Amino acid sequence: MLNLVKNFFSRRLLFVAMLLGVFGTSHNVPSHELLLSAGVTDRQHKTFYYALAWHLKHEGPWSNHPSDPGGFTYAGISKVAHANWHGWQYLLENGTIPDHVLASFYDSIVWKPMMCDSMPPELAFYLFDTACLLGTPYATYLLQKSLNVTPDGIIGPNTLHAIRSKDTRTVLSKLHTNRITFHKELVHKYPNLKIFYNGWLRRANLTYQQAIGMLSP
């Protein structure tokens, strides 16, 4: 498993992971309160909708940039990677995809696999955005690297224990630094992606500032 993680930077696995993200432009989206399901009161559930709204704010409603390995995307979802997703039928019939369908997608594909409900909301917020942009395999690797946990590609008991035993602010800082380094290494290895570099850095910095702002004084 460790060798598999180390091989994440191969071209084939890079392509697969990058299909999970999209490099769009900012647009106005409903506030996270409007995305909340009726009766949602617990903090972690609210954090999911807040993180989702933040993610959608930094994605165009749709994108089909020639340099984006993900091809056509809607709200950050690649049609190449998720060709059989039922949400595309909504887009075909109505020209848009309902918020609850988007929320269900991101909950099952990103939030739950990253175990975001089992970590501090501030870290969950930043990690979710990282996973949406880079893909869950890379986000897991960067998190485990930040925690000094042997990378195994799984956010399980060892990783969660490490999260609970460390200061959240420190983990966020290390994760942010590793995310920035990842972007730098990515464009160095794949120069055609340089067009997205400034946008990636801006998004990473804004998301980090937002996460830090969520911490208690």
PLY file of the C-alpha trace (Angstrom):
ply
format ascii 1.0
element vertex 217
property float x
property float y
property float z
element edge 216
property int vertex1
property int vertex2
end_header
0.00 0.00 0.00
2.85 2.38 0.82
4.33 1.85 -2.64
0.94 2.61 -4.16
0.79 5.90 -2.28
4.30 6.77 -3.40
3.25 6.12 -6.98
0.43 8.69 -6.77
2.63 11.04 -8.75
2.71 8.76 -11.76
0.92 10.06 -14.85
-1.83 7.45 -14.79
-2.89 7.97 -11.18
-2.51 11.72 -11.52
-4.99 11.73 -14.39
-7.52 9.68 -12.42
-7.27 11.89 -9.36
-7.46 15.13 -11.30
-10.73 13.98 -12.84
-12.27 14.48 -9.41
-11.64 18.22 -9.52
-12.35 21.10 -11.87
-10.68 24.44 -12.31
-13.53 26.91 -12.74
-14.16 30.53 -11.89
-15.99 32.10 -8.98
-19.72 32.66 -9.23
-22.52 33.43 -6.84
-24.22 30.46 -5.17
-26.81 30.17 -2.40
-25.47 30.64 1.11
-24.90 27.49 3.12
-28.07 28.24 5.10
-30.10 27.80 1.92
-28.44 24.44 1.28
-29.24 23.13 4.76
-31.78 20.35 4.98
-34.75 20.99 7.23
-34.02 20.08 10.80
-30.23 20.10 10.54
-28.87 21.23 13.89
-25.63 19.36 14.66
-22.38 21.23 14.05
-20.71 18.64 11.82
-23.71 18.45 9.46
-23.77 22.23 9.22
-20.04 22.20 8.50
-20.65 19.92 5.51
-23.11 22.36 3.96
-20.86 25.29 4.74
-17.91 23.51 3.11
-20.05 22.55 0.13
-21.24 26.13 -0.38
-17.63 27.31 -0.17
-16.56 24.74 -2.76
-19.38 25.66 -5.15
-18.50 29.34 -4.78
-15.05 28.58 -6.22
-16.32 26.44 -9.08
-18.01 27.67 -12.21
-21.52 26.34 -12.88
-19.86 24.45 -15.70
-16.41 24.22 -17.24
-14.82 22.55 -20.25
-11.29 23.95 -20.32
-9.05 22.23 -22.91
-6.24 21.86 -20.36
-8.46 20.32 -17.69
-8.09 16.50 -17.62
-11.61 16.31 -16.22
-13.18 17.54 -19.45
-16.74 18.82 -19.08
-17.66 19.47 -15.45
-20.68 20.82 -13.63
-20.30 22.23 -10.11
-16.89 20.58 -9.91
-18.15 17.14 -11.00
-16.40 15.60 -13.99
-18.61 13.85 -16.51
-15.63 11.80 -17.65
-15.07 10.39 -14.16
-18.77 10.06 -13.25
-20.43 9.31 -16.57
-23.20 7.21 -15.01
-24.13 9.66 -12.25
-27.89 10.26 -12.27
-27.39 14.01 -11.86
-26.59 14.39 -15.55
-30.18 13.50 -16.40
-31.37 16.56 -14.46
-28.97 18.71 -16.44
-30.16 17.25 -19.72
-33.84 17.75 -18.93
-33.79 20.99 -16.94
-30.47 22.67 -17.69
-29.50 22.56 -14.01
-28.97 20.08 -11.17
-30.87 20.54 -7.87
-28.90 21.46 -4.78
-29.97 18.33 -2.91
-28.58 16.14 -5.69
-25.24 17.95 -5.57
-25.19 17.66 -1.79
-25.85 13.92 -1.96
-23.02 13.47 -4.46
-20.42 15.33 -2.40
-21.54 13.72 0.84
-21.09 10.19 -0.53
-18.05 10.77 -2.74
-15.98 13.16 -0.60
-17.27 13.99 2.90
-17.94 10.47 4.16
-14.91 8.74 2.55
-12.67 11.42 4.11
-14.27 10.77 7.53
-14.93 14.48 7.92
-17.60 13.88 10.58
-14.90 12.39 12.82
-12.55 15.36 12.92
-12.64 18.99 14.09
-14.96 21.04 11.85
-12.17 23.48 10.93
-9.99 20.65 9.62
-12.96 18.96 7.96
-13.74 22.20 6.12
-10.20 22.58 4.74
-9.76 18.88 3.99
-13.06 18.70 2.13
-12.04 21.56 -0.15
-8.66 19.92 -0.73
-10.28 16.60 -1.62
-12.79 18.25 -3.96
-9.99 19.89 -5.89
-7.26 17.23 -5.79
-9.25 14.04 -5.30
-9.61 11.95 -2.15
-6.41 9.87 -2.67
-4.17 12.94 -2.78
-6.00 14.69 0.06
-5.60 11.58 2.23
-1.90 11.39 1.41
-1.34 15.08 2.23
-3.26 14.78 5.49
-1.29 11.73 6.63
1.95 13.42 5.66
0.92 16.43 7.76
0.26 14.15 10.74
3.49 12.17 10.36
1.37 9.05 9.88
2.59 6.32 7.53
0.63 6.94 4.31
-1.70 4.04 3.58
-4.43 5.83 1.62
-7.03 5.18 4.33
-8.37 7.58 6.94
-8.84 5.00 9.65
-8.22 4.67 13.40
-4.53 5.56 13.22
-5.12 8.75 11.26
-8.09 9.80 13.39
-6.13 9.16 16.58
-3.30 11.33 15.25
-5.80 14.11 14.46
-7.23 14.00 17.99
-3.81 14.04 19.61
-2.53 17.10 17.76
-3.36 20.79 17.80
-5.84 21.56 15.01
-4.19 24.86 14.13
-0.84 23.10 13.69
-2.35 20.36 11.53
-4.09 22.95 9.36
-0.84 24.86 8.88
1.07 21.75 7.83
-1.72 20.56 5.55
-1.89 23.96 3.88
1.87 24.01 3.34
1.75 20.51 1.83
-1.13 21.50 -0.43
0.81 24.50 -1.76
3.88 22.32 -2.32
1.72 19.80 -4.15
0.52 22.48 -6.57
4.07 23.66 -7.20
5.30 20.14 -7.92
2.30 19.46 -10.12
2.87 22.39 -12.47
6.60 21.67 -12.52
5.92 18.14 -13.73
3.00 19.09 -15.98
3.64 22.61 -17.39
0.34 22.60 -19.30
-1.43 22.95 -15.93
0.41 26.18 -15.11
-2.59 28.15 -16.36
-4.44 27.03 -13.21
-1.60 27.66 -10.74
-2.48 31.17 -9.52
-6.10 30.18 -9.08
-5.11 27.12 -7.06
-2.91 29.17 -4.76
-5.57 31.83 -4.27
-8.18 29.22 -3.44
-5.87 27.37 -1.04
-4.96 30.57 0.78
-8.56 31.76 1.04
-9.72 28.37 2.29
-6.95 28.26 4.87
-7.82 31.74 6.12
-11.47 30.71 6.36
-10.61 27.54 8.31
-8.37 29.44 10.72
-11.14 31.96 11.23
-13.45 29.15 12.33
-11.16 28.23 15.22
-12.04 29.46 18.69
-9.87 32.43 19.78
0 1
1 2
2 3
3 4
4 5
5 6
6 7
7 8
8 9
9 10
10 11
11 12
12 13
13 14
14 15
15 16
16 17
17 18
18 19
19 20
20 21
21 22
22 23
23 24
24 25
25 26
26 27
27 28
28 29
29 30
30 31
31 32
32 33
33 34
34 35
35 36
36 37
37 38
38 39
39 40
40 41
41 42
42 43
43 44
44 45
45 46
46 47
47 48
48 49
49 50
50 51
51 52
52 53
53 54
54 55
55 56
56 57
57 58
58 59
59 60
60 61
61 62
62 63
63 64
64 65
65 66
66 67
67 68
68 69
69 70
70 71
71 72
72 73
73 74
74 75
75 76
76 77
77 78
78 79
79 80
80 81
81 82
82 83
83 84
84 85
85 86
86 87
87 88
88 89
89 90
90 91
91 92
92 93
93 94
94 95
95 96
96 97
97 98
98 99
99 100
100 101
101 102
102 103
103 104
104 105
105 106
106 107
107 108
108 109
109 110
110 111
111 112
112 113
113 114
114 115
115 116
116 117
117 118
118 119
119 120
120 121
121 122
122 123
123 124
124 125
125 126
126 127
127 128
128 129
129 130
130 131
131 132
132 133
133 134
134 135
135 136
136 137
137 138
138 139
139 140
140 141
141 142
142 143
143 144
144 145
145 146
146 147
147 148
148 149
149 150
150 151
151 152
152 153
153 154
154 155
155 156
156 157
157 158
158 159
159 160
160 161
161 162
162 163
163 164
164 165
165 166
166 167
167 168
168 169
169 170
170 171
171 172
172 173
173 174
174 175
175 176
176 177
177 178
178 179
179 180
180 181
181 182
182 183
183 184
184 185
185 186
186 187
187 188
188 189
189 190
190 191
191 192
192 193
193 194
194 195
195 196
196 197
197 198
198 199
199 200
200 201
201 202
202 203
203 204
204 205
205 206
206 207
207 208
208 209
209 210
210 211
211 212
212 213
213 214
214 215
215 216
